[in-house]
Structures are given as structure tokens and as C-alpha cells.
Amino acid sequence: DSRVLSGQLLYKTIKENNAPIKTFISASAVGFYGDRGEEILTEESESGRGFLSECCIKWEHAADEGIALGIRVVKIRIGLILSKDGGALASMEKPIKYFVGSPLGSGKQWMPWIHLDDIVKIFTKAAEDEQMAGPYNACAPFPATNKLFTKALANQLISPVWPFNVPGFVLNVILGEMSILPLMSNHTKADKLLQTGYEFSYTNIDNALASIYK
């Protein structure tokens, strides 16, 4: 409801006030694709199944209502944002800081990450580039597996990583339904965004994390 009803309210207000809005940019998520293993995912890929996918589908459908009004609609499917100011990274670094860091689940699941600086630049480009329309995957060109990501993060924190993985059922006990987030595999590509001429500031997970923990 927070995604769908808010979009409907905005369009209702736009119509009632005949507001001269030309562009509507929606912050969607790569959760649109769901848990897809090793499958390479582009904007042409079908949506996944489950709550996250259904949420994103309805979220984007609400944004698309603006097309009938002649509004340019851009849907940014955001990956895992890396920032020193909280977010997912703050939760992921805690076990590593306390020397209990290890890959989660199989450790082979793909994590489509993106640096905060890049996501800001992408939204800026979406606002300024009138040729952009429809969905765009907002994630670095080279995603990392959970195992690689964990090792890269531990390297920045100068902390060891244990040579065993945290089983999925343990995460389920601790996190409940939220355990799907670190366990789902999402090998998302950003080729459509690159075709617009966008140049990423951070394409390598090590460089991205180094800029945060410098």
C-alpha cells in the first residue's frame, strides 16, 4: 500500500490540478525478479514469484498509470545500496566486526550491489535525460556472490572470515521471512543503463567498499 496508494494519490492530484508534470521517476527494486539462481536478468526478463516480486510488480504498475497522461515514466530497479550512512551494509558488517563473519547460505547467491554515489547519479540522469523511459536495472556491472562480498567486506574491516557458511535454516530462525533477502540470488545486469551512456563511478566491489571505509 505504501508503494501503490502513494503513486495513485500523486496521479490523482496531478489530474485534479492539471499539473504540468512531464516526468515520473519510480524507485523500484531488483526484487522484481525474485530468486533466480544463476540466470542472467535484464529488463526483458520476466518477473519472479513471492512477496517481493509481487510488491514490485504492483509498485511499477502504479507508476505506469502516468503513461496514459502523457507523462514519461522511468522505473529504477535498485540493487543493494552501499553507503557508510546505514542501510543494509551496517547490518552486514556487524558480525564481521565481532569476528563471527561467514558467507550466508550457499554463499553462491548473486548480490546486485550499487554505490550510493552511483544511485544518486542515476536518478539525476533519469530526471535530465528525456530519452530514458521504462525500467532500468540500477546495479553495478559486476555483481558479487555473497561469499565474495563477505570476503571483500572483511578485508576492509581487517577481520577474518570463518571457513564455514551460516545455514539457511539458521537465518530463517533469526530473521524469519526477512531471511529471503540475504539468501536470494539475483544476477542482474545493467546493460540497458550503460547503453544510455551512463558511466559508473564504481564497478568493482573492492573499490566501492574502499571508498566507504577509507
C-alpha positions as CSV (number, residue, x, y, z in Angstrom):
1,D,0.0,0.0,0.0
2,S,2.8,2.4,0.8
3,R,4.1,2.0,-2.8
4,V,0.8,1.6,-4.7
5,L,-1.5,4.1,-2.9
6,S,1.1,6.8,-2.8
7,G,1.5,6.6,-6.6
8,Q,-2.2,6.7,-7.1
9,L,-2.5,9.7,-4.9
10,L,0.2,11.6,-6.8
11,Y,-1.5,10.9,-10.1
12,K,-4.9,11.8,-8.7
13,T,-3.5,15.1,-7.5
14,I,-1.8,15.7,-10.8
15,K,-5.0,15.2,-12.7
16,E,-7.2,17.3,-10.4
17,N,-4.8,20.2,-10.5
18,N,-3.9,19.8,-14.2
19,A,-0.3,20.0,-13.0
20,P,2.3,20.3,-15.8
21,I,4.3,17.2,-14.8
22,K,6.4,15.8,-17.6
23,T,8.4,13.0,-15.8
24,F,7.6,10.5,-13.1
25,I,10.5,8.5,-11.7
26,S,9.8,5.4,-9.6
27,A,12.2,3.8,-7.1
28,S,11.5,0.1,-7.7
29,A,13.8,-2.7,-6.8
30,V,15.6,-5.8,-8.3
31,G,13.3,-7.8,-6.1
32,F,11.1,-7.6,-9.1
33,Y,12.9,-10.7,-10.5
34,G,12.8,-12.8,-7.3
35,D,15.2,-15.6,-6.5
36,R,16.6,-16.8,-9.9
37,G,19.9,-18.6,-9.2
38,E,22.4,-18.3,-11.9
39,E,20.0,-16.9,-14.5
40,I,21.2,-13.6,-16.0
41,L,18.5,-11.0,-15.6
42,T,17.8,-8.0,-17.8
43,E,14.9,-5.6,-18.1
44,E,13.3,-8.0,-20.6
45,S,13.3,-10.9,-18.0
46,E,10.0,-12.0,-16.6
47,S,9.1,-11.1,-13.0
48,G,9.7,-13.6,-10.2
49,R,7.3,-15.1,-7.6
50,G,6.8,-14.3,-4.0
51,F,6.0,-11.3,-1.9
52,L,9.0,-9.1,-3.1
53,S,8.2,-9.7,-6.7
54,E,4.5,-9.1,-6.3
55,C,5.2,-5.9,-4.4
56,C,7.5,-4.6,-7.2
57,I,5.0,-5.6,-9.9
58,K,2.2,-3.6,-8.3
59,W,4.6,-0.8,-7.5
60,E,5.6,-0.4,-11.1
61,H,2.0,-0.8,-12.4
62,A,1.0,2.1,-10.2
63,A,3.8,4.2,-11.7
64,D,2.8,3.2,-15.3
65,E,-0.6,4.9,-14.8
66,G,1.2,8.1,-15.8
67,I,1.8,6.9,-19.3
68,A,-1.9,7.5,-20.2
69,L,-1.5,11.1,-19.0
70,G,1.4,11.6,-21.4
71,I,4.0,11.5,-18.7
72,R,7.4,10.0,-19.2
73,V,7.7,7.2,-16.6
74,V,11.1,5.8,-15.6
75,K,11.3,2.8,-13.2
76,I,14.7,2.4,-11.4
77,R,15.1,-1.2,-10.1
78,I,17.6,-0.6,-7.4
79,G,20.1,-3.2,-6.1
80,L,21.8,-3.3,-2.7
81,I,22.9,0.2,-2.0
82,L,26.3,0.5,-0.3
83,S,26.6,3.6,2.0
84,K,28.6,4.5,5.1
85,D,25.4,6.1,6.5
86,G,23.5,3.0,7.4
87,G,21.3,0.8,5.2
88,A,22.0,-2.9,4.6
89,L,25.8,-2.5,4.8
90,A,25.5,-1.5,8.5
91,S,23.8,-4.8,9.3
92,M,26.1,-6.9,7.2
93,E,29.3,-5.5,8.8
94,K,28.2,-6.3,12.4
95,P,29.0,-10.0,12.6
96,I,32.3,-9.4,10.8
97,K,33.3,-6.7,13.2
98,Y,32.6,-9.1,16.1
99,F,34.8,-11.8,14.4
100,V,31.9,-14.1,13.5
101,G,31.6,-13.3,9.8
102,S,31.0,-16.0,7.3
103,P,29.1,-16.5,4.0
104,L,25.4,-16.9,4.2
105,G,23.5,-20.0,2.9
106,S,25.5,-21.5,0.0
107,G,27.5,-18.3,-0.4
108,K,27.0,-18.6,-4.2
109,Q,23.9,-16.4,-4.4
110,W,24.4,-13.2,-6.5
111,M,24.1,-9.8,-4.9
112,P,23.4,-6.9,-7.3
113,W,25.1,-4.0,-5.4
114,I,25.5,-0.3,-6.2
115,H,27.4,2.5,-4.5
116,L,25.3,5.4,-3.1
117,D,27.2,7.9,-5.4
118,D,26.1,6.0,-8.5
119,I,22.4,5.7,-7.5
120,V,22.3,9.4,-6.9
121,K,23.8,10.0,-10.4
122,I,21.4,7.5,-12.0
123,F,18.3,9.3,-10.6
124,T,19.8,12.6,-11.7
125,K,20.3,11.3,-15.2
126,A,16.8,9.8,-15.3
127,A,15.4,13.3,-14.5
128,E,17.5,15.1,-17.1
129,D,17.7,12.5,-20.0
130,E,14.3,12.7,-21.8
131,Q,15.2,9.6,-23.8
132,M,15.1,7.4,-20.8
133,A,11.8,5.6,-20.2
134,G,10.6,2.3,-18.8
135,P,12.5,0.0,-16.4
136,Y,16.3,0.2,-15.7
137,N,18.4,-2.0,-13.5
138,A,20.4,0.1,-11.2
139,C,23.2,-2.1,-10.1
140,A,27.0,-2.2,-10.8
141,P,28.0,-4.0,-14.0
142,F,29.8,-6.7,-12.0
143,P,27.6,-8.3,-9.2
144,A,29.3,-10.2,-6.4
145,T,28.4,-13.5,-4.9
146,N,27.6,-13.5,-1.2
147,K,30.9,-15.3,-0.4
148,L,33.0,-12.8,-2.4
149,F,31.1,-9.8,-0.9
150,T,31.7,-11.1,2.6
151,K,35.4,-11.6,2.0
152,A,35.7,-8.1,0.4
153,L,33.9,-6.5,3.4
154,A,36.0,-8.4,5.9
155,N,39.1,-7.2,4.1
156,Q,38.1,-3.6,4.5
157,L,37.3,-4.2,8.2
158,I,40.6,-6.1,8.7
159,S,38.7,-9.0,10.2
160,P,38.8,-12.8,9.4
161,V,36.0,-14.8,7.7
162,W,35.2,-18.2,9.1
163,P,35.7,-21.1,6.7
164,F,32.1,-22.3,7.1
165,N,28.7,-20.9,5.9
166,V,25.7,-20.0,8.0
167,P,23.0,-22.4,7.0
168,G,19.8,-21.0,5.5
169,F,17.6,-22.6,8.3
170,V,19.6,-20.7,10.9
171,L,18.9,-17.4,9.2
172,N,15.3,-18.3,8.9
173,V,15.1,-18.8,12.7
174,I,16.8,-15.5,13.3
175,L,15.3,-13.3,10.6
176,G,12.0,-15.1,9.8
177,E,10.6,-14.1,6.4
178,M,13.3,-11.5,6.0
179,S,15.8,-14.3,5.6
180,I,14.9,-14.3,1.9
181,L,16.8,-11.1,1.4
182,P,20.3,-12.3,2.0
183,L,19.6,-15.8,0.6
184,M,18.0,-14.9,-2.8
185,S,20.2,-15.0,-5.9
186,N,19.7,-12.2,-8.3
187,H,22.3,-11.9,-11.2
188,T,21.1,-8.6,-12.6
189,K,22.7,-6.8,-15.5
190,A,22.7,-3.1,-16.1
191,D,23.3,-3.2,-19.9
192,K,20.3,-1.0,-20.7
193,L,21.6,1.7,-18.4
194,L,25.1,1.5,-19.9
195,Q,23.5,2.0,-23.4
196,T,22.3,5.4,-22.3
197,G,25.9,6.5,-22.0
198,Y,25.9,6.3,-18.2
199,E,29.4,5.8,-16.7
200,F,29.6,4.1,-13.3
201,S,31.8,5.6,-10.7
202,Y,32.3,2.2,-9.0
203,T,32.2,-1.1,-11.0
204,N,34.4,-3.2,-8.6
205,I,33.2,-4.3,-5.2
206,D,36.7,-3.8,-3.6
207,N,36.9,-0.2,-4.9
208,A,33.4,0.6,-3.8
209,L,33.9,-0.7,-0.3
210,A,37.3,1.0,-0.1
211,S,35.7,4.4,-0.8
212,I,33.3,3.8,2.1
213,Y,35.8,2.6,4.7
214,K,38.7,4.8,3.7
